[in-house]
Every structure is written in C-alpha cells, then in structure tokens.
Amino acid sequence: MKVSFFSLAVGLLAQLGSVHAAPADPASKSNLEARSVKVTVTSPAGSVVGRSLAGVETFSGIPFAEPPLGPLRLRPPIRLNSTLDRFDATGIAAACPQMFLSTEAENVLIDALGDLLTLPIFRAVNGREDCLTVTVQRPAGIPADAKLPVLVWIFGGGFQLGSSSMYDATGLLTNAKNMNQPFVFVAINYRVGGFGFLPGAEVLADGAGNLGLRDQRMALEWVADNIESFGGDPGKVTIWGESAGAISVLDMMVAYDGDNTYKGSPLFRGAIMNSGSIVPTQDIDVPKAQAVYDLVVSNAGCAGASDSLACLRNLDYETFLRAANSVPGILSYNSVALSYLPRPDGDILTKSPDVLVAEGKYAAVPMINGNQEDEGTMFALFQRNITSSSHLVDYLSDLYFQGASKKELTDLVATYSWRPSQGSPFRTGLLNVLYPGFKRNAAILGDLVFTLTRRVFLKAAKTANPSVKAWSYLASYNQGTPILGTFHGSDLLQVFYGVLPNYASRAIQTYYFNFVHNLDPNVGVGGFPAWPEWLPERPKLAWFFNDRSDVLNDDFRQKSYEFIESNVRALHFRDEGGDARSRWGL
C-alpha cells in the first residue's frame, strides 16, 4: 500500500475516533520523561508542571472545571474552585467517554481500508468522566510577558468521540517559530456523545442541554483568565476547529446570541473553520431528539423511574456508557443524521445557528471557512441499498428532513446528476463507483452538511455584517485516493500535522499563521498567491492542490445551492411528530 494512502487513512481514523491517543504504557511514559525537561508555570489557576521537549513546552490535562462525576454528571460544568499546587501536567490528557465504532462501521471500513484497522495505532481510547481539561503548548523559552497570539483548537469527531490528546501541535509551533510567527496553542477537552449532548424534554427542563458547548465556553474563559501567564495574549485569541470542531467554532460565535464577552472583553477575535459551519436543527425536545433520550433511558434500565434523568446520573459508569452509546453512530447507515449534536435549548443556543446568523446574532469576527473537495465520500460508505432516486429521497426523508415534503426532497435530488462522472469523488470520471449511486449519495451528503452549507453560511454572515472579512477555500490535494478522494478529515495530516510536507501544507500553514497574527491570511509572511476575500457579489475560493494553488469561483453546483438556500428551514434536522422511534429506526 502506498505511503500517501496510508497517511490519509490515518487522517480519516484520526478524525473519526481513536488514533494517536492509545493509552500510553508506563515504559513509554518513562522514556518521554527521560528525554524531556520539566518546566513550571504559575497562573491564577495555580502552579502547573509541564515538560519541555524538541523546542516545545507542553502542559497537558490542566483541569478547568470540577470533575463531572456522580451528581455532576449531565450537569453544566462548574468552574474549578480549588487552586492547583504544582499540578503534574507532564502526562497525557485523559479523553472524555467515547462513542466508538459499531461492528457494522468496522466491517465497512475494513473493506475500504483493509488491514490498516488492525494496526496498534487504532486501539480505542479509554475515556473517563474526569476529563474537563485544557492542554497548553508554547515555544520553549518564551518569557512570561511575551504576549503571543493564541490559537485554541476544538477537536472534531461527530460530537461522539475525539480528545485533545489526539492533537500534538509541536510541528505547527516549530514551523511558526521558524517563520518568526510564534504563538501559544491551546487544545480543549469537552464532553461528547450522551455525556455532552443528550437531548430530550427532561434535559431541557433541567437546564442541562448542550453540555459540550458549555464545556468549550468555560475552557475559553479559562484561557482568558490564565493564558497570559503562559506567554499568551488573551486579547489575541483565534478559535480553530475541524468538522464537529468547526461546527463548535460557529456555535461559540452564536452562543448567547453572539455575546462572546467575558469580564468585559471578547473571548476571541478570529475564527477558523475547517469542514463545518452551521448545522440547522430543531429544538432539543422535538420528537426525534426525544427518541434519543427515550432509547438511552430504556437501555439504561431507567424507563420506570419517577425521575429518569436522576436515574441516569446515579448509574455506574459502564452502564451509562453502554446506554449512551446504544443509539446510531456517525459511521453507520444513519451517517451524518447525528444522534448527538448541538440543538437549540433556549439558553446557550437560543435558536438554530442558521437563524441566529441571519439575524446577525453572532460574534462577527474575521474568519476562514472551507472544505475538502470530497466531504461526503466516507459518510456514503454505509448505504449500499440506496441505489435509486426514490431510495435516496426516502432515506433523506426518514432520517434527516422529516419537515421537508417528498416533492421538495425529490426536487433536491434532481439537482444532482445520476451520472458517476458528476459525483464524488469529483473529477474522477467513471471511476470509484463503490456501488450504484455511491458517487451521487456522497455528493449530496457532503454538500448538505458541509460544502454548500458553507456557502449559505458565508452569504448570510456577510449580508448581516458586510464589513467583517472572510476567506474560504476548497482543498483538492488528495485527488486520486481510491473511493475517498480528498475526503473529510484529510486536512488533519496535511495541515495540522504537515506529515506530507508539500506545497499545500506549507501554504495553508503560512496563511493560518498570518491570520492568527494579523487577522488576514495575506498579511505577514509572503511567498504564496494572494488569497481573495470571499464576497457575496464575487464569491471566490482559494483552491489548494498538493503542488500549487489557484482561485476558483464559488458557484459550482449552483442549482443545488440555490435549492438549499431557498429551503433551509425545511432542511432542519428535525421531526414534525408522529412515531419518531419507528421512523428513525429505533
């Protein structure tokens, strides 16, 4: 197998779950400690001891909230009320409880990726509930008063898995320092799956909705309070995320109707969103959401309890974990019809994000938002029975958009050609037809959740705040990867890790470092073409290949885009009533 495909497959599984973060054994930790030097920082939160290695100082797993254990399970985070005293931040930050691959998903991925799934790097991460932490990395030796800009990373994983420990910014920090554009990096942990995004009327009444978003917000407040002691400038924070992390970045922008201030100052001044923006959703207690809660309660043995939410809180960890993970996952037939995701709760999310953006109720900061060319391919691996237009309409109606009529969904599907040459992976002709209809299914899923939704978001945001600058991109650097193309998550290897040190990784990292320092990807280090600003009247993208970049008009699949834009309310992930459990396959 070619090294390039291996790297991309690692990127795929890094996005989806549990690579790079298998639990370290004592011997490996001893080796790490032997090669590193300890360093101490004292901040308002207390003193923490980290490690210095390869020119980067790392402080892992610093708690920002009380452990959400026992009666604090399924409750909003409570700020840590004790002062840290030489807290050991030299290890690996614990992941929050994870929702792993189903057997079905594993079998399909084995078909697509072969023996890669048997490698040790794909061992599952063992999560734990005591996980609300941040990890800080900075260039070694910077003074406490360095006032460097700060880049805060929010991991992805479909709101069901992922952790901060999967992302080591050593390469990013080294490259930035070599360009004379150093910064401080922060990765935050937040609750995922049923621990962080359990919906339902009971959750709403208890004020316990969107806990994962509340974790993220509190982590940003920790940054505001403490990052100056690590050499960062709390007034120069950029938030960055990929996939569910990018959706979270947008949710941080619309949280509390766009009020991103804390102690009178903004929590962030810029935003970078890779493969994600708005996800239009109905409220946290609609029938489809309630079906998730009811299934978890049933499988937990709490259906007969007078207070089912209290019953869930009182369960032992393993019982609640199994119950929370009993709903369909992202790598399944249900795909991106997510069981767990942010939903309006009347508090941190007062309305669906698309509505808040259109109303101008978001923190209008300069931003970068873009996509991989083939966002939908890996999400279309699981629907081999969907081989006709009518099957596809039924699938979208049953699992995604119960608020849309069959005619509306038929019209949407009709904007996509059945010809394989027009589907995703794009620009591959008649190749990569995994099953009849695969390439059209992949195109539609990618556009509805990521690519064309991005265009809808950018137009709405720029209409509400035309003076705030935005840049967008399309990445095509992995064209030719069988079946998957430039798939969702492939930028993790290219951009975050820079494992493939080609033009794409060098260019995008440079643009991002410029943005972190100057809120403009074109200001700072040069050597690459000017990245055009995205404007509604002249929407243009930077188009990245592995050996060059170009400018692309953001008008591809325009008929599909116009339909989505005109029918966004009908395309909320929602349910209008009826037997949600049976229609959702529960």
C-alpha positions in Angstrom: 0.0 0.0 0.0 1.3 3.4 -0.9 2.6 5.6 1.9 0.3 8.5 0.8 -2.8 6.5 1.1 -1.7 5.1 4.5 -1.2 8.6 5.8 -4.6 9.7 4.5 -6.2 6.7 6.1 -4.6 7.5 9.4 -6.1 11.0 9.0 -9.5 9.5 8.4 -9.4 7.5 11.5 -7.9 10.4 13.5 -11.0 12.4 12.5 -13.4 9.6 13.4 -12.1 8.3 16.5 -9.3 6.9 18.4 -5.9 7.1 16.7 -2.8 8.8 18.0 -4.2 8.5 21.5 -4.0 4.9 22.6 -3.2 4.8 26.3 0.5 5.1 27.0 2.1 2.3 28.9 4.4 3.1 31.9 7.5 2.3 29.8 6.7 4.8 27.1 5.9 7.5 29.8 9.3 6.8 31.4 11.0 7.3 28.1 9.2 10.5 27.5 10.2 11.8 30.9 13.8 10.8 30.4 14.0 12.8 27.2 12.2 15.9 28.5 12.9 18.7 31.0 10.3 19.8 33.5 9.1 23.4 33.5 6.8 25.2 35.9 4.3 28.0 35.2 2.3 29.8 37.9 -1.0 31.3 36.8 -4.2 32.5 38.5 -5.4 28.9 38.4 -2.2 27.8 40.3 1.1 26.2 39.5 1.4 23.5 36.8 4.5 21.4 35.9 4.9 20.6 32.2 7.6 19.2 30.0 10.0 20.7 27.5 10.9 18.6 24.5 12.0 19.3 20.9 11.8 23.1 21.5 8.2 23.0 22.7 6.9 23.2 26.2 3.7 21.2 26.9 1.3 21.4 29.8 -1.2 18.5 29.4 -4.6 18.0 31.0 -4.9 21.1 33.2 -8.4 21.0 34.8 -10.7 24.0 34.2 -13.8 22.6 35.9 -14.9 20.3 38.7 -14.9 16.6 37.6 -18.5 16.0 36.2 -18.9 12.9 38.3 -21.8 11.5 40.3 -24.4 14.1 40.9 -22.5 16.5 38.5 -22.9 14.0 35.6 -25.2 15.5 32.9 -25.0 19.0 34.5 -23.4 22.2 33.3 -19.7 22.5 34.2 -18.8 24.1 37.5 -15.6 26.2 37.5 -12.8 24.6 39.4 -12.9 26.1 42.9 -9.5 25.0 44.2 -6.0 26.3 43.4 -3.6 24.0 41.7 -0.4 23.3 43.5 2.4 22.0 41.3 -0.2 20.1 39.2 1.5 17.4 37.2 0.8 18.3 33.5 3.6 16.1 32.1 1.5 13.1 31.0 -1.3 12.6 28.5 -4.7 14.3 28.9 -7.5 11.8 29.5 -10.2 11.7 26.9 -13.8 12.1 27.8 -16.0 9.0 27.4 -16.1 8.0 23.8 -18.8 6.6 21.4 -16.8 4.0 19.4 -17.3 2.4 16.0 -20.1 -0.1 15.7 -19.5 -3.6 14.3 -21.2 -2.5 11.1 -18.9 0.5 10.7 -15.8 -1.6 11.4 -16.7 -4.1 8.7 -17.3 -1.4 6.1 -14.1 0.4 7.0 -12.1 -2.8 6.8 -13.5 -3.3 3.3 -12.4 0.3 2.4 -9.1 0.5 4.3 -8.0 -3.2 4.5 -5.5 -4.3 7.2 -4.9 -0.7 8.4 -7.5 -1.1 11.1 -5.5 -3.9 12.7 -2.6 -1.7 13.4 -1.8 -0.7 17.1 -2.5 3.0 16.4 -6.2 2.1 16.0 -6.6 0.9 19.5 -9.6 2.5 21.3 -9.1 5.4 23.7 -10.2 4.7 27.2 -12.2 7.7 28.2 -13.2 8.8 31.7 -15.6 11.3 33.1 -13.0 13.4 34.9 -11.9 14.9 31.6 -12.6 18.7 31.5 -9.1 19.9 30.9 -7.0 22.1 28.6 -3.6 21.4 27.2 -1.2 24.4 26.5 1.8 24.2 24.2 4.2 27.0 23.6 7.7 27.6 22.1 10.3 26.8 24.7 12.0 29.6 26.5 9.5 32.4 25.8 9.2 35.0 28.6 6.0 35.2 30.6 5.3 38.6 29.2 5.7 37.6 25.5 2.1 38.4 24.7 2.0 36.0 21.8 -1.3 35.4 19.9 -3.2 32.3 21.0 -4.7 29.6 18.8 -7.4 27.5 20.5 -8.1 24.1 19.0 -11.5 22.4 19.3 -11.4 18.8 18.1 -13.9 17.1 15.8 -15.4 13.6 15.8 -19.1 13.9 15.1 -19.8 15.1 18.6 -19.4 11.5 19.7 -15.7 11.0 20.0 -12.3 12.7 20.0 -9.9 14.3 22.5 -7.3 16.9 22.9 -4.6 14.3 23.3 -5.0 13.3 19.7 -3.5 16.6 18.5 0.1 17.5 19.2 0.9 21.0 17.9 4.7 20.5 18.1 5.1 20.7 14.3 2.8 23.7 14.0 4.7 25.6 16.7 8.1 24.7 15.2 7.1 25.8 11.8 5.6 29.0 13.1 8.7 29.8 15.1 10.9 29.2 12.1 8.7 31.8 10.2 9.1 34.2 13.1 5.4 33.9 13.8 5.3 32.2 17.2 2.1 31.6 19.1 0.6 29.8 22.0 -1.5 26.7 21.3 -4.4 25.5 23.5 -6.4 22.3 22.9 -9.6 21.9 24.9 -11.4 18.8 26.0 -15.2 18.7 26.1 -17.9 16.1 26.8 -19.1 14.2 23.7 -21.8 11.7 22.9 -24.5 11.1 25.5 -22.4 12.7 28.2 -22.2 16.0 26.4 -25.1 16.3 24.0 -28.0 14.2 25.4 -31.3 15.8 24.2 -34.8 15.5 25.4 -37.6 17.4 27.3 -36.2 16.2 30.6 -32.8 17.6 29.8 -34.3 20.9 28.7 -36.3 21.3 31.9 -33.2 20.6 34.0 -31.1 23.2 32.1 -28.6 20.5 31.1 -28.6 21.0 27.3 -25.5 21.3 25.1 -23.1 20.4 27.9 -20.2 20.0 25.4 -20.7 23.6 24.2 -20.8 24.8 27.8 -17.5 23.0 28.4 -16.0 24.7 25.5 -17.2 28.1 26.7 -15.8 27.6 30.1 -12.5 26.5 28.6 -12.3 29.7 26.7 -12.9 31.6 29.9 -10.0 29.7 31.5 -7.8 30.9 28.6 -8.9 34.5 29.2 -8.0 34.2 32.9 -4.7 32.2 32.6 -3.1 32.3 29.2 -1.1 35.5 29.9 1.0 33.5 32.4 2.0 31.1 29.6 3.1 34.0 27.4 -0.1 34.4 25.5 -2.2 37.5 24.9 -5.9 36.9 25.9 -6.9 39.8 23.6 -5.5 37.9 20.6 -7.3 34.6 20.6 -8.3 32.7 17.5 -10.6 29.7 17.8 -10.0 26.9 15.3 -11.8 23.6 14.7 -12.3 20.8 12.2 -15.6 19.0 11.4 -17.6 18.9 14.7 -14.9 21.3 16.0 -15.6 23.7 13.2 -19.3 23.5 13.9 -18.4 24.2 17.5 -16.5 27.2 16.5 -19.6 28.6 14.8 -21.6 27.6 17.9 -19.2 29.6 20.0 -19.8 32.6 17.7 -23.6 32.3 18.0 -23.7 31.3 21.7 -25.8 33.5 23.9 -27.0 35.4 20.8 -23.4 36.3 19.8 -22.3 37.6 23.2 -18.7 36.3 23.3 -17.6 38.7 26.1 -16.2 37.7 29.5 -15.3 40.2 32.1 -15.9 42.9 29.6 -13.6 41.6 26.9 -14.1 39.3 23.8 -13.1 35.7 24.3 -11.8 35.5 20.8 -11.1 37.9 17.9 -10.9 35.4 14.9 -12.2 32.1 13.8 -11.0 29.3 11.5 -13.5 26.6 10.5 -12.3 23.5 8.5 -15.1 21.4 7.1 -18.0 22.7 9.1 -20.2 25.8 9.9 -23.9 25.9 10.5 -26.0 22.8 11.2 -29.6 23.8 11.0 -31.5 21.9 13.8 -34.8 21.9 15.6 -35.1 22.2 19.4 -33.6 19.9 21.9 -37.0 18.4 22.8 -38.6 17.7 19.3 -39.7 14.0 18.8 -36.6 12.9 17.0 -34.4 14.3 19.8 -36.8 12.8 22.4 -36.4 9.4 20.8 -32.7 9.5 21.5 -33.3 10.3 25.2 -36.0 7.6 25.5 -33.8 4.9 23.9 -30.9 5.8 26.3 -33.2 5.7 29.3 -34.7 2.4 28.2 -31.4 0.7 27.6 -30.1 2.1 31.0 -33.0 0.5 32.8 -34.4 3.8 33.9 -37.7 3.8 32.0 -39.7 3.1 35.1 -38.0 5.6 37.3 -40.0 8.6 38.6 -37.1 10.8 37.6 -35.3 9.3 34.6 -32.6 11.9 34.5 -31.7 11.4 38.1 -31.6 7.7 37.4 -29.1 8.2 34.6 -26.9 10.3 37.0 -26.9 7.5 39.6 -25.9 4.7 37.2 -22.4 3.2 37.4 -20.1 4.5 34.6 -20.1 1.4 32.4 -23.9 1.0 32.5 -24.5 4.6 31.5 -21.8 4.5 28.8 -23.4 1.4 27.2 -26.8 3.1 27.2 -25.5 6.4 25.9 -23.7 4.5 23.0 -26.8 2.4 22.1 -28.0 5.0 19.5 -26.9 5.1 15.9 -23.4 6.4 15.4 -21.9 8.6 12.6 -20.2 5.7 10.9 -23.4 3.7 10.3 -26.3 3.6 7.9 -27.6 6.8 9.7 -24.3 8.5 8.9 -24.5 12.3 9.4 -28.1 12.2 10.7 -26.4 12.6 14.1 -27.9 11.2 17.3 -25.9 13.7 19.3 -25.3 17.3 18.2 -25.9 20.8 19.4 -29.6 21.7 19.4 -31.4 24.9 20.4 -32.1 24.9 24.2 -33.2 28.5 24.7 -30.1 29.4 26.6 -26.6 28.9 25.1 -28.3 28.3 21.7 -31.5 30.3 21.7 -32.3 29.4 18.1 -30.9 27.3 15.3 -27.5 28.6 14.3 -28.6 29.4 10.7 -31.4 31.7 12.1 -29.0 33.4 14.5 -26.5 34.1 11.8 -29.2 35.5 9.5 -30.4 37.7 12.4 -26.9 39.0 13.0 -26.8 37.4 16.4 -23.3 36.1 16.2 -19.8 37.4 17.2 -18.8 38.9 13.9 -15.0 38.3 13.7 -12.7 37.8 10.7 -12.9 34.1 9.7 -11.6 31.4 7.4 -14.1 28.7 6.4 -13.5 26.0 3.8 -13.9 22.4 2.7 -12.3 19.3 1.4 -13.4 18.5 -2.1 -15.0 15.2 -1.3 -16.6 15.8 2.1 -19.3 13.1 1.7 -17.4 10.0 0.5 -16.7 8.4 3.8 -20.2 9.1 5.0 -21.7 7.3 1.9 -19.9 4.1 2.5 -22.7 2.6 4.5 -25.8 3.0 2.3 -25.3 0.3 -0.4 -29.0 -0.3 -0.6 -29.6 3.3 -1.8 -29.3 2.9 -5.5 -32.1 4.9 -7.0 -33.5 8.4 -6.7 -36.6 7.2 -4.9 -34.5 5.3 -2.4 -32.4 8.4 -1.7 -35.5 10.6 -1.2 -36.9 8.1 1.3 -33.6 7.9 3.1 -33.3 11.7 3.4 -37.0 11.9 4.5 -36.8 9.2 7.1 -33.5 10.1 8.7 -32.8 13.7 8.0 -35.5 16.1 7.0 -39.0 15.0 8.2 -40.0 18.6 7.9 -39.5 18.6 4.1 -42.1 17.1 1.7 -41.3 14.2 -0.6 -41.6 16.7 -3.5 -39.1 19.1 -2.0 -36.6 16.3 -1.5 -37.3 14.9 -5.0 -36.5 18.3 -6.4 -33.3 18.5 -4.3 -32.1 15.1 -5.5 -33.0 16.1 -9.1 -30.3 18.8 -9.0 -27.7 16.1 -8.8 -26.9 14.0 -11.9 -27.1 10.2 -11.6 -24.0 10.0 -13.9 -21.0 8.8 -12.0 -18.8 11.3 -13.8 -20.6 14.1 -11.9 -20.4 12.6 -8.5 -17.9 12.5 -5.6 -15.0 11.9 -5.5 -15.3 14.7 -8.1 -13.3 14.9 -11.3 -12.7 11.2 -11.4 -14.9 10.2 -14.3 -16.4 6.7 -14.2 -14.0 5.5 -11.5 -14.7 5.0 -7.8 -18.2 3.6 -8.1 -18.3 1.6 -4.9 -22.0 0.7 -5.5 -24.6 2.1 -7.9 -25.5 5.6 -6.7 -22.5 5.9 -4.4 -21.0 9.0 -6.0 -24.3 10.9 -6.1 -25.0 9.9 -2.5 -21.6 11.1 -1.5 -22.0 14.4 -3.3 -25.4 15.1 -1.7 -24.3 14.2 1.9 -21.1 16.3 1.5 -23.0 19.3 0.2 -25.9 19.2 2.6 -23.7 19.1 5.7 -20.5 20.8 4.7 -19.7 22.3 1.3 -22.8 24.1 0.1 -24.0 24.8 3.6 -20.7 26.7 4.0 -21.7 28.9 1.1 -25.1 29.5 2.6 -23.5 30.5 5.9 -20.9 32.8 4.4 -23.6 34.6 2.4 -25.8 35.1 5.4 -22.9 36.2 7.6 -21.6 38.7 5.1 -25.1 40.0 4.5 -25.5 40.6 8.2 -22.0 42.1 8.7 -20.6 43.1 5.3 -17.5 44.9 6.7 -16.2 41.8 8.5 -13.8 39.9 6.3 -14.0 36.2 5.4 -11.9 33.9 3.3 -12.8 30.5 2.0 -11.1 27.5 0.3 -11.6 24.2 -1.4 -8.9 21.5 -0.9 -8.2 19.0 -3.7 -4.7 17.9 -2.7 -5.6 14.3 -2.3 -7.4 13.7 -5.6 -6.7 10.1 -6.7 -7.2 8.4 -3.4 -9.4 5.5 -4.3 -13.1 5.8 -3.4 -12.5 8.6 -0.9 -10.8 11.3 -2.9 -9.9 14.4 -0.8 -12.1 13.1 2.0 -13.5 14.7 5.1 -10.7 14.9 7.7 -7.8 14.5 5.3 -6.6 18.0 6.1 -5.6 16.8 9.6 -2.5 15.2 8.1 -1.9 17.9 5.5 -2.5 21.0 7.6 -2.4 20.2 11.3 0.4 17.7 11.3 2.1 18.6 8.0 3.1 14.9 7.6 3.1 15.4 3.8 5.5 18.5 3.6 4.2 19.6 0.2 3.0 22.9 -1.2 -0.4 22.5 0.3 0.7 22.1 3.9 3.3 24.8 3.6 0.9 27.3 2.0 -2.1 26.7 4.3 0.0 26.8 7.5 1.6 30.0 6.4 -1.8 31.6 5.6 -3.1 30.4 9.0 -0.1 31.8 10.9 -0.6 35.1 9.2 -4.3 35.1 10.2 -3.5 34.2 13.8 -1.1 37.2 14.0 -2.8 39.7 11.7 -6.4 38.5 11.1 -5.6 38.4 7.4 -4.0 35.4 5.7 -2.3 37.7 3.2 -0.5 39.9 5.8 2.7 38.6 7.3 4.9 36.0 5.6 4.7 36.1 1.9 5.7 33.7 -0.9 2.2 32.5 -1.8 -0.5 33.9 -4.1 -3.0 36.4 -2.6 -6.0 34.7 -1.1 -9.1 36.5 -2.4 -11.6 37.7 0.2 -15.0 35.9 -0.1 -17.7 38.4 -1.1 -21.3 37.6 -1.9 -21.2 39.5 -5.1 -17.8 37.9 -6.1 -17.5 34.6 -4.2 -14.1 33.2 -4.8 -12.2 30.4 -3.1 -8.5 29.6 -2.8 -8.2 26.2 -4.5 -5.4 24.1 -3.0 -3.6 21.3 -4.7 -0.6 19.3 -3.4 1.8 21.3 -5.7 0.1 24.6 -6.4 -3.0 26.8 -5.6 -5.5 28.5 -7.8 -8.6 30.7 -7.5 -12.0 29.1 -8.0 -15.3 30.8 -8.4 -17.6 29.6 -5.6 -20.5 28.8 -8.0 -20.2 25.1 -8.6 -23.3 23.0 -8.2 -25.2 26.3 -8.2 -28.7 24.8 -8.7 -28.2 22.6 -5.7 -27.0 25.5 -3.6 -30.0 27.7 -4.6 -32.4 24.9 -3.6 -30.7 24.5 -0.2 -30.6 28.2 0.4 -34.3 28.6 -0.5 -35.4 25.7 1.6 -33.1 25.9 4.6 -36.0 25.9 7.1 -37.4 22.7 5.6 -33.9 21.1 5.7 -33.5 21.4 9.5 -32.6 18.2 11.1 -35.9 17.7 12.8 -39.1 15.8 13.2 -42.6 17.1 13.0 -44.2 14.5 15.2 -45.6 11.0 14.8 -43.8 7.8 15.7 -40.3 9.1 15.8 -38.9 5.9 17.2 -40.1 3.7 14.4 -39.3 6.2 11.6 -35.8 6.7 13.0 -35.1 3.0 13.1 -35.1 2.9 16.9 
